[in-house]
Amino acid sequence: SPSLSDGLQMTSYRLKSSDRQTTKTIIIFLLCFSPSRQQFPRLCATQEALRAKECCPAWEGDGSACGASSGRGFCRDVEVSDQPDGPQYPFSGLDDREKWPLVFYNRTCQCAGNFMGFNCGDCKFGYFGQNCNERRESLRRNIFHLSRSERIRFVSYLNLAKQTVSADYVVATGTYLEMGNGSNPMFSNVSVYDVFVWMHYYVSRNALLGGPGNVWTDVDFAHWAPAFLPWHRVYLLHWEHEIRKLSGDTSFTIPYWDWRDARECAVCTDELMGGRSPQDPDLISPGSVFSSWRVLCSQATDYNDRGVLCDARAEGPLRRNPGNHNRNLVERLPTSAEVEFTLSLPDYDTGAMDRSANMSFRNTLEGSSPRLGMHAALHVFMNGSMSSVQGSANDPIFLLHHAYVDSLYEQWLRRHRPSPSQYPGSNAPIGHNAEYHMAPFMPLHRNREYFISSKDLGYEYSNLLAESLHPYLEELQAAWPWLLLAALCGGIVAIAVTAAVLTAKRRYGGSSFLPGRSWKNLFSLPERQPLIWSNDTEETSHRNYQTAM
């Protein structure tokens, strides 16, 4: 199709400085459609796959569908929940995201053990190695605690993802109906980074009811309802995984920005996420690599007016003007006290489990109750591409922001230890019930599967490591009076012994008491080996010291 050839031409153009053989090799690689980890794998974006409604590609390791010959997984019918949804979306059979992924596929790979991926060729989060039996925990750190080289590497990875056309998967530019029920596939090439921009747009877009301007706005499969936190957790995990694959850096983790009590955008510098342009305060400084970025799927009003999906074409520069936002919507960024209040709420969700939920941890953290705050406040504060829900992932600050929101979600899970049943199984807004598959992910993930600790998913937050020591510190605090009393008693005994020894020394100082030994050696231990600081030891220590991103 023209969109596929456009992508190949763009890749070839960027490689003109390389030799012809290298260009040829990479284009062949793109055409080979190597396996992906998310929605619309290339091998499943064909007329044959769409009309058969089957996405069970072969695992390249053994050539069998889903790696069945190696016991990695099997092609199975997709099972969807029949639990009722809430009343917010009163339609059925009008939107491709309903009962995901049945409109496109009713058979997919179901993986066994620690295997994952649309063809079971990958490992579950937190597992590594050819056989997915190596358990490893990654650490997400505060972006201001990264070294200068780590910050440079992070920005470089972001730009690499933005400039690299995805060889793994494509994005849909038409509905299944517009595709003639699969007979006319409508997909487009985008960069690795922009696949995630599109995914965030697609999951939050309005429902198209047919014709220009005929849309339903009160629907969102990832926001303003219980799946907000689990969905974005999976989103970050997949994004992190794609960067590792693209860069070859398996230790990569997304840093977070702790924005509590901030009065300005501390990450908005040319060294990090881009400063403000001196020529236009709505644009990024030309000294930042992000000034050359182009956004997509950000013109939600235009798409809604035309009654169409985003066409995945570049729409203009990345925009951001932090702090110059509408203060009637958001007065300032959240404070530490507001964060603590949010974390203290014991109920994950309440009432209708939507924007109206009162005293709900999820709704308070998301920021729609009782006014825009917490998570939503940061989006408004950025005053640009970040301020549109559907286009917000265009701004790379989105990743830093949601990593911190995810750390708050994790802190709440550890503090309150909710049972799995606290996540609603029915009557939540469409897409948000416990057993609903998250749109538009492939492989499939259910919402309740991510209502668990990050440690069970193979990652930790540096700011929560100290939190894990709190129980021990509390025990130490409880025992402190007894420890103090013991120290005082020990001091009194030491003073008494010292006084007794000095008295005895004065009384027998000139006699033959303790013959053959001097008083200064009375309590000395025999010296077996002197303590020597070795330069070799110090140098070895420095050589072995490493930092992890």
C-alpha positions in Angstrom: 0.0 0.0 0.0 1.1 3.6 -0.4 1.6 4.1 3.3 3.9 1.1 3.6 6.0 2.2 0.6 6.2 5.7 2.0 7.6 4.3 5.2 10.2 2.3 3.3 11.2 5.3 1.2 11.6 7.4 4.3 13.9 4.7 5.8 15.9 4.5 2.6 16.3 8.3 2.5 17.6 8.4 6.0 20.3 5.9 5.1 21.7 7.6 2.0 24.9 8.3 3.9 25.4 4.5 4.2 26.4 2.1 1.5 23.7 0.7 -0.8 24.1 -2.8 0.6 23.3 -1.7 4.1 20.2 0.1 2.8 19.1 -3.0 1.0 19.6 -5.1 4.0 17.5 -2.9 6.3 14.6 -2.6 3.8 14.5 -6.4 3.4 14.4 -6.6 7.2 11.4 -4.3 7.2 9.6 -6.3 4.6 10.3 -9.6 6.5 7.9 -8.3 9.2 9.8 -9.4 12.3 7.5 -10.2 15.3 6.0 -7.4 17.4 4.7 -7.2 20.9 1.7 -5.1 20.6 -1.4 -4.3 18.7 -1.7 -5.1 14.9 1.5 -7.1 14.3 2.4 -6.9 10.7 1.7 -10.6 10.1 -1.8 -10.1 11.5 -2.4 -6.9 9.5 -3.1 -8.8 6.2 -6.3 -9.5 4.4 -5.9 -13.2 5.1 -5.5 -12.7 8.8 -8.3 -10.1 9.1 -10.8 -12.2 7.2 -10.0 -15.3 9.1 -10.0 -13.3 12.3 -6.9 -15.1 13.5 -3.7 -13.7 14.9 -1.5 -16.7 15.6 1.8 -16.1 13.9 4.6 -18.6 13.9 7.4 -18.3 16.4 10.6 -18.0 14.4 12.4 -20.3 16.9 10.6 -23.4 15.6 8.3 -22.2 12.8 5.1 -23.3 14.5 2.1 -21.1 15.3 2.6 -19.6 18.8 5.7 -21.7 19.3 3.4 -24.7 19.9 6.1 -27.3 18.9 8.3 -25.9 21.7 5.4 -25.7 24.3 5.5 -21.9 24.4 1.8 -21.5 23.6 -1.1 -22.4 21.4 -3.6 -20.8 19.1 -6.9 -20.6 21.1 -10.3 -18.9 20.9 -10.4 -15.6 22.7 -12.7 -15.7 25.7 -14.3 -12.4 26.8 -16.2 -11.5 29.9 -20.0 -11.4 29.8 -20.3 -9.2 32.9 -22.4 -6.0 32.4 -20.8 -2.7 31.7 -21.9 0.6 33.3 -24.5 2.9 31.7 -22.1 5.5 30.4 -21.9 3.9 26.9 -25.4 2.8 25.8 -24.4 1.2 22.5 -23.4 -2.3 21.3 -21.6 -3.3 18.1 -20.6 0.2 17.0 -17.0 0.5 18.2 -14.1 -1.7 17.3 -12.8 -1.6 20.9 -15.9 -3.3 22.3 -15.0 -6.8 23.7 -11.5 -6.3 22.5 -10.2 -7.9 20.2 -13.2 -9.7 18.8 -14.0 -7.3 16.0 -10.5 -8.0 14.5 -9.5 -11.4 15.9 -11.3 -14.2 17.7 -8.3 -16.5 17.8 -4.9 -15.4 19.3 -1.9 -17.0 20.9 -2.3 -18.0 24.5 1.1 -18.4 26.0 2.3 -20.9 28.7 4.6 -20.5 31.7 6.7 -17.4 31.5 6.3 -16.8 27.8 4.5 -13.8 26.4 4.0 -12.0 23.1 1.6 -12.2 20.2 3.5 -15.2 19.0 4.7 -16.4 22.4 8.2 -15.5 21.4 8.9 -13.1 24.3 9.1 -13.3 28.1 6.6 -12.1 30.7 7.5 -8.9 32.4 10.4 -9.5 34.8 11.7 -12.6 33.0 14.7 -12.8 30.7 16.7 -15.3 28.8 16.0 -17.6 25.8 13.8 -19.9 28.0 12.4 -17.0 30.0 13.6 -18.5 33.3 15.9 -15.7 34.4 14.1 -13.6 37.0 15.4 -10.0 37.2 14.2 -6.9 39.0 14.7 -3.5 37.3 14.9 -0.2 39.1 13.1 3.0 38.0 14.9 6.1 39.3 14.3 9.8 39.8 15.5 11.5 36.7 17.4 14.0 38.8 19.4 11.1 40.3 20.7 10.0 37.0 24.3 10.8 36.0 24.9 13.2 33.1 25.8 10.3 30.8 22.6 8.5 31.8 20.5 11.5 31.1 22.1 11.9 27.7 21.5 8.2 27.0 17.8 8.5 28.0 17.3 11.5 25.6 19.2 9.6 22.9 16.9 6.5 23.2 13.8 8.7 23.0 15.0 10.3 19.8 16.1 7.0 18.4 12.6 5.6 18.9 11.1 8.7 17.3 13.3 8.6 14.2 13.1 4.8 13.6 10.3 3.4 11.5 8.9 0.4 13.4 9.8 -2.8 11.7 7.5 -4.7 14.0 4.0 -3.3 13.8 1.6 -0.9 12.1 -1.3 1.3 13.2 -4.9 1.3 11.9 -6.1 4.3 10.0 -9.6 3.0 9.4 -12.3 1.1 11.2 -13.0 -2.6 10.6 -16.1 -1.5 8.7 -14.1 0.9 6.5 -11.7 -1.9 5.8 -14.6 -3.9 4.2 -14.5 -6.3 7.2 -10.9 -7.1 6.5 -10.9 -7.2 2.7 -9.2 -3.8 2.4 -6.6 -3.4 5.2 -6.0 0.2 6.2 -2.7 0.5 8.2 0.2 2.8 8.2 3.9 2.9 9.2 4.9 5.1 12.1 8.0 5.3 14.3 8.5 3.1 17.3 7.7 6.1 19.5 4.7 7.1 17.5 3.1 3.6 17.8 2.7 4.4 21.5 1.3 7.8 20.7 -1.2 6.2 18.4 -2.1 3.6 21.0 -2.9 6.3 23.6 -5.0 8.2 21.1 -6.8 5.0 20.0 -7.8 3.9 23.5 -9.1 7.3 24.5 -10.7 8.5 21.3 -14.4 9.2 21.0 -16.7 6.5 19.6 -17.5 7.1 15.9 -21.3 6.6 15.4 -21.3 7.2 11.7 -20.9 10.4 9.7 -19.2 13.8 10.3 -19.6 15.1 13.8 -21.5 12.0 15.0 -19.5 10.9 17.9 -20.0 9.7 21.5 -17.8 11.6 23.9 -18.5 9.8 27.2 -16.3 6.8 26.5 -12.7 6.1 27.2 -11.2 2.6 27.5 -8.2 3.8 29.6 -9.2 6.9 31.5 -11.8 8.2 34.0 -12.5 4.7 35.3 -10.9 1.8 37.2 -8.5 0.7 34.4 -6.7 4.0 34.3 -3.8 2.8 36.5 -3.5 -0.9 35.3 -3.7 0.3 31.6 -1.0 2.8 31.9 1.1 0.4 33.9 1.0 -2.1 30.9 1.7 0.8 28.5 4.9 1.8 30.3 6.1 -1.8 30.6 5.6 -2.4 26.8 7.3 1.0 26.0 10.2 0.2 28.3 10.5 -3.2 26.6 10.5 -1.7 23.1 13.3 0.7 24.0 15.4 -2.2 25.4 14.9 -4.1 22.1 15.7 -1.1 19.9 18.7 0.1 21.8 20.1 -3.3 22.9 20.3 -1.9 26.5 18.4 -4.5 28.5 19.0 -2.6 31.7 17.0 0.5 30.5 14.2 1.7 32.7 12.0 4.7 32.5 12.9 7.4 35.0 10.3 9.3 36.9 9.7 13.0 37.7 8.6 13.7 41.3 6.5 16.8 40.7 5.3 17.3 44.3 5.5 21.0 45.4 7.1 22.0 42.1 6.6 25.6 41.1 8.0 25.2 37.6 8.8 22.5 35.0 12.1 21.4 36.4 12.6 18.9 33.6 12.1 21.5 30.9 15.7 22.2 30.2 17.7 21.5 27.0 19.7 18.9 28.8 16.5 17.0 29.6 13.1 17.4 28.0 13.6 20.7 26.2 13.5 24.3 27.4 11.2 27.1 26.1 12.0 28.6 22.7 13.1 32.3 23.0 11.3 33.0 19.7 8.0 31.4 20.6 7.1 30.4 24.2 4.7 27.7 22.9 7.6 25.8 21.2 10.6 23.9 22.3 14.0 25.5 22.4 16.1 24.9 19.2 18.9 23.7 21.5 16.8 20.6 22.3 16.5 17.6 20.0 12.7 17.7 20.8 12.3 20.9 18.8 12.4 18.9 15.6 9.7 16.4 16.7 6.4 16.4 14.9 3.2 15.3 16.6 0.4 13.0 15.4 -3.2 12.2 16.4 -3.5 15.5 18.4 -6.2 17.2 16.4 -9.1 15.3 18.1 -11.7 18.0 17.2 -10.8 17.8 13.5 -11.1 14.0 13.4 -14.4 14.1 15.3 -15.8 16.7 13.0 -15.0 14.5 10.0 -16.1 11.3 11.8 -12.8 9.5 11.0 -9.8 7.9 12.7 -6.5 9.6 13.0 -4.5 9.1 9.7 -1.2 9.0 11.6 0.3 11.8 9.6 2.6 14.5 11.1 0.5 17.5 12.2 3.1 20.1 13.4 5.7 20.7 16.1 5.5 19.6 19.7 4.0 22.4 21.8 4.5 23.2 25.5 4.3 26.4 27.6 4.4 25.2 31.2 2.9 27.4 33.8 1.0 29.7 31.5 -2.1 27.6 31.7 -5.7 28.3 32.6 -5.6 28.8 36.3 -9.3 28.5 36.6 -8.8 24.8 35.8 -5.7 24.2 37.8 -4.2 26.6 40.3 -0.8 24.9 40.7 0.9 21.5 40.8 0.0 19.0 43.5 1.5 19.4 47.0 3.0 16.7 49.2 0.0 17.0 51.5 -2.4 16.4 48.6 -0.4 13.3 47.5 -0.5 12.0 51.1 -4.2 12.5 51.3 -4.7 10.7 48.1 -2.6 7.7 49.3 -4.6 7.6 52.5 -7.9 6.8 50.7 -8.7 3.1 51.4 -11.2 2.5 48.6 -9.8 1.9 45.1 -13.0 3.1 43.4 -16.5 4.0 44.5 -20.0 4.7 43.2 -20.4 4.7 39.5 -16.6 4.3 39.1 -16.3 7.2 36.7 -15.5 10.9 37.0 -18.2 11.2 39.7 -16.6 8.7 42.1 -16.2 10.2 45.5 -13.4 9.5 47.9 -12.0 7.1 45.4 -8.2 6.6 45.3 -8.3 6.0 41.6 -10.4 9.0 40.8 -8.6 11.3 43.2 -5.2 10.3 41.8 -6.4 10.6 38.2 -7.5 14.1 39.1 -11.1 14.6 38.2 -12.6 14.8 41.6 -13.6 17.2 43.0 -11.7 19.5 40.5 -8.8 18.9 38.2 -5.8 17.9 40.3 -3.1 15.4 40.8 -2.4 13.5 37.5 -4.7 15.8 35.5 -3.1 19.0 37.0 0.3 18.2 35.4 -1.3 17.7 32.0 -3.0 21.1 32.2 0.1 22.8 33.7 2.1 21.8 30.6 -0.2 23.8 28.4 0.4 22.3 25.0 0.5 18.9 23.5 0.3 17.3 27.0 -3.0 19.0 27.7 -5.1 16.9 25.2 -5.9 13.5 26.5 -5.8 11.9 23.1 -2.6 13.6 22.0 -0.7 13.8 25.3 1.7 11.0 24.6 3.3 13.1 21.9 5.3 14.9 24.7 8.0 12.7 26.2 7.3 14.3 29.6 4.3 12.0 29.5 6.6 9.1 30.3 8.2 10.7 33.3 4.9 11.9 34.6 3.1 8.5 34.3 6.1 6.7 35.8 5.6 8.8 38.9 1.9 8.3 38.9 2.6 4.6 38.6 4.9 4.8 41.6 2.0 6.4 43.6 -0.3 3.5 42.5 2.4 1.1 43.7 2.7 2.9 47.0 -1.0 2.7 47.5 -1.0 -1.1 46.7 1.7 -1.7 49.3 0.1 0.4 52.0 -3.5 -0.9 51.7 -2.8 -4.4 50.3 -6.2 -4.7 48.5 -7.6 -8.1 47.6 -8.1 -8.8 43.9 -11.8 -8.6 44.5 -11.6 -4.9 45.3 -11.0 -4.3 41.6 -14.6 -4.1 40.1 -15.7 -7.2 38.1 -18.9 -5.6 36.7 -20.8 -2.4 36.1 -17.7 -0.3 35.5 -17.6 1.9 32.3 -17.0 -0.1 29.2 -13.5 -1.5 28.9 -12.8 -1.2 32.7 -14.3 -4.4 34.2 -11.7 -6.8 35.8 -11.8 -9.4 33.0 -11.9 -7.0 30.1 -8.9 -7.2 27.7 -7.1 -3.9 27.4 -7.5 -2.2 24.1 -5.5 -2.1 21.8 -2.8 -4.4 23.2 -1.7 -7.6 21.5 -0.7 -9.8 23.4 -3.9 -9.6 25.4 -3.9 -8.3 29.0 -6.8 -8.2 31.4 -7.3 -5.3 33.8 -7.2 -7.3 37.0 -3.9 -8.9 36.1 -2.1 -5.6 36.8 -3.9 -4.8 40.1 -0.7 -6.3 41.7 2.6 -5.1 43.0 5.3 -3.9 40.6 7.7 -6.3 42.2 5.5 -9.2 40.8 6.1 -7.6 37.4 9.9 -7.3 37.8 10.4 -3.7 38.7 10.9 -1.4 41.7 11.0 2.3 42.3 14.0 3.9 44.0 11.8 6.2 46.1 9.9 3.1 47.5 13.1 1.3 48.6 13.2 3.5 51.7 9.5 2.9 52.2 10.2 -0.8 52.5 12.4 -0.1 55.6 9.6 1.7 57.4 8.4 -1.4 59.4 11.9 -2.0 60.7 12.3 1.6 61.6 9.0 1.5 63.5 10.2 -1.5 65.4 13.4 0.3 66.2 11.5 3.4 67.3 9.4 1.2 69.7 12.5 -0.4 71.1 14.4 2.9 71.4 13.6 3.6 75.2 14.9 0.2 76.1 18.0 0.7 74.0 18.7 4.0 75.6 18.3 2.5 79.1 20.7 -0.3 78.2 23.2 2.3 76.9 23.0 4.3 80.1 23.4 1.2 82.3 26.4 0.2 80.1 27.9 3.6 80.6 27.5 3.5 84.4 29.2 0.0 84.5 32.0 1.2 82.3 32.6 4.3 84.6 32.6 2.1 87.7 35.1 -0.4 86.2 37.4 2.4 85.1 37.3 4.0 88.6 38.1 0.7 90.2 41.1 0.1 88.0 42.5 3.6 88.6 42.1 3.2 92.3 43.9 -0.2 92.3 46.7 1.3 90.2 47.3 4.1 92.6 47.2 1.7 95.6 49.6 -0.8 94.0 51.5 1.5 91.7 55.0 0.8 93.2 54.6 -2.9 94.1 55.1 -6.0 92.1 51.4 -6.4 91.3 50.9 -8.0 87.9 54.6 -8.7 87.4 56.0 -8.7 83.9 53.1 -6.8 82.3 52.6 -3.1 82.0 49.3 -1.6 83.0 48.8 -0.1 79.5 48.8 -3.6 78.1 46.4 -5.0 80.7 43.4 -5.0 78.4 45.3 -5.2 75.1 44.8 -8.1 72.7 47.8 -9.6 71.0 48.4 -8.0 67.6 48.3 -10.7 65.0 48.4 -8.6 61.8 48.6 -4.9 61.3 45.7 -3.1 59.5 47.0 -1.9 56.1 45.1 0.1 53.6 46.0 -1.3 50.2 46.0 0.9 47.2 45.3 -2.2 45.1 42.2 -2.9 47.1 40.9 0.7 46.6 41.5 0.6 42.9 39.7 -2.7 42.5 36.7 -1.3 44.4 36.5 1.6 42.0 36.7 -0.6 38.9 33.8 -2.8 40.1 31.5 0.1 41.0 28.7 0.4 38.5 25.5 2.4 38.2 22.2 1.1 36.9 19.7 3.2 34.9 
